[in-house]
């Protein structure tokens, strides 16, 4: 618990650490090329990393297109879960999206991932629909969640 975690914008130099989190977290992880493209070619993409003692322990990607923001991915390495790092990343992503002019934010989450859904609800996200067979690894449905950023309220612990 005494570890100091900071959140900052991701750089190309962070990709190696992000890939470790990605491979630890997902059955179909993104490639190095995908992250390089997001950082160097996608004008809508903004990525944050959670850094703990010079180790990347989590990250969050957000696309901001005009006034809509979408979380593309958010992950925390399994060795660092349960320490509120995901919440720290989400709070920073929401503030970042607002600073870029976003009025709404959306994301998809596995219908069985109740821990993540609980966190998103804490930050004002509401269910908006189901994407059938969204996850290609097991054809699990995704719950689409939305929040209006100008109405967003945080239920403090």
Secondary structure, DSSP 8 states (H G I E B T S, - for coil): ----EEEEE--GGGHHHHHHHHHHH-TT---HHHHHHHHHT-TTEEEEEEEETTEEEEEEEEEEETTEEEEEEEEE-GGGTTSSHHHHHHHHHHHHHHHTT-SEEEEEEETT-HHHHHHHHHTT-EEEEEETT--TTT---EEEEEEETTT------
